[in-house]
Amino acid sequence: MNNRGFTLGLVLALLTVQCAQCKSHRLPALNLEIGKKGELAMLLNVANSRPYFGRAAVGVDESPTGIRGGNGSKRPLGQYLVAPYSEFSSAYTKESAGTMCQFAYALHRFVAQRDGDYDSYLLNYSKNGAGFKYLPVSEQRAFAKSWWEKQKSFSTLSNEQKSRFVEEAVVDATNLYGRYAERIYPTARYVAWQKGAVRALVQPKQYQGCD
């Protein structure tokens, strides 16, 4: 393991211990501990990950490319976490990893401010058995459109192209941030919550909350 990987692992281990204390103040642990710049750096590290199959016998890509594609994987950038899988085809695929990470961070902050993130679930819903709660797709897409309108590459697209772009950007940002957050919440419950968050975006009409 290189020095950078070791340092990131050490920071994440410390943050996991401090996470419960951060939640009591209703602030995401990473934003409190390392700030926006640090979180963006870690998001970029995830976004730039290359395929990793771990044990050869498993044959499953255990890196972020396993659920996002791209970066040397056998699948193009898309959504491969929950069914139905999809290959992205909008101009979103041409954006840089850095810009994708900036949007993923911004979308997460927007969702968190409206009590739609995992911390809010733990604080408000996990004890009453009401199931997972997610911010409506329409609100997330409205925020995404307003955020991307500030980017020249987006503003020149047609309305139809913008609609497809926004749809894919929200799904990918949720996938990207979720994979990153798995390092902070290394639990089966978080993985289930994250899959539900993506499923709620790709199956908004069919989706129902689950425990």
N, C-alpha and C positions, 0 to 999 in steps of 0.2 A: 504493500500500500504506500503511495507517495505521501509526502508531507502534507500536501493540501487536503488529501482525502482523510488523513488522520486527524487534522485540525477540525475539519467539518464534522467528523464523527464525534469528536470530543465535545464540541459545542452543542451538538444535538443531544448528546447524552445528558449534559448539564441542564439543558432546557426542558427535557422531559421531566426531570426531577422537580423543576420549579413551576411546571405548567399549572398544577392545581392551584397554587397561590395566585398565579396570574388570572385565572378564570374568575376568582372571587372579586376581582376588580373589573370584570367584563371586558378585558382587553386580551386579544390574541397574544399568546406567549411570545412568539417571535418578534412581533412588532414592538413589544415592551423591552425585550432583551437585546436584540441586535439592530432594530430599526429597519426602515425601508430599504436602505442601500444593501444591508446584509441579506435581507430576505430576497431581494432581486438577484443577488449574486448566487444564492442557493437555488433559486428557481431556474436561472440560466444553466447551472450545472446539471439540473435534471433535464432541461430541454435539449441540451447538447449530448446527452448520454447516447452511447453506442449500444448495439445489441449485445446482450450477455445471456448465455444459456446455462451458466452455472454447471451443474452436473450434466455431462454429455448425454446420459441416459434419459434425462427428463425431456429434452428437446423443446423446451418452452422458453421463450425470450423473457427473462426476468427483469429486464431493464424497462424504462419508460417507453421504449420503442415497441414493447409488447402490446401496449394499449393505445399508442399514438401513431405508430408506423414511422416512416422516414428515417433519416440519419443512418443510412446503410442497412436498414432492415429489408425484409422481402416484401413489405407492404408499404404503399405510399401513405403520406400523412392522412390520418383519418381518425375514426373512433372505433376501437376494438375491445372496449371494456365490457360492454353489455350488448345484447342483441336488440335491434338489428344493427350489425356492423355497417359502417359506411366509409367510403373513400371521399375525401374532400375534393371539390372541383372548382371552388371559387377563387378569387384573387387573394383570399386570405393565405393560401398556401405559398404565396410569393413574399409574404412579410418575413422580416428577419426574426430570428429566435429572440433577440433582445426586445423587440417591439411586442412580440407575443407574450413575453414574460411581464412586461410593463402592464399590458392589458389584463393578464391573469391576476396580477396583484391588485389592480384597480377594481376589477370585478369582485374579487374576494372582499375587499374593504367595503364595497357597496352592499354586498349581501350581508356582511357581518353587522353593518350599521342598522340593518333592518331585521336583525335577529334571525337570519336565515342560515347562519353558519353552524358548524359542529359545536363550538363552545356554547352558543345560545341553546342548542338542543340539549346539551348536558345540564345547563342551568335551569331551563324552563320546562322541558318536556320529558326527559328521560325517566323521571320518577313517577309520572302519572300514567305511564303505559299508553299514551295517546299515539305512539308511532312516530316515525321520522317526519320532520316538517321542513319544507323547502320553499324558497321564495318563488312566486309564480314566474313562469317562463317569460310572460309578456313584460314584466318589470325588468328582468335581466336583459332582454333584447333591447328594450327602450334605452337602458343605460348604455349598452354596448354601442348602439347607433350614435348616441350623443358623444361617446368617447372617440369612436373611429372617425366621426365627421371632422375632427381636428387634424386628421392625417390626410395629406394631399392624395396619396394613393387610393384612398377610399372615396373622397369627395368627388372624384371624376367619374365614378361608376354610375351606371344606370340604376334606377330604383330596383329593378329585378335583381341585378347583380349585387346591390347593397343588401337586399333581403337575404340572399343566400350566404353572403359574406358574414353577416351578423349571426345567422343561425349556426354556422360552422365555428365562428370565433368563440361564441358562448360555450359550446360543447367542448371545444379543445381547451379553453381556459379552465373550465371546471375539471377536466381530465388532468391537465398539467398541474394545477394547484393541488388537486387531490393526491396525486402521486407523491408530490413533495411533502404534503402534510402527513402521509403515512409514516414518515420518519419521526414525526412528533407524536403521533398517536399510533404506535405499533400494536394495534389491537384488532381482533376480528370484528368488533362492533363498529369501529371506524370504517373498516373496509366495506362493511355492509351499508353503512350510511353513505359512503362515497359512491358506491355503485347505484344506490337509490337516487342520488343527486343527478348522476348522468342519465339514468333511466328516465327520470322525470323530464329531462330535456328532449330526449329522442322519442319518448312515448308519452307526451303530455296528456293526451286524452284517455289513454288506457291505464295510466299509472295510478296506483293506489298506495297510500302509506303503509309501511310494514314495520314490525318491531325489529 
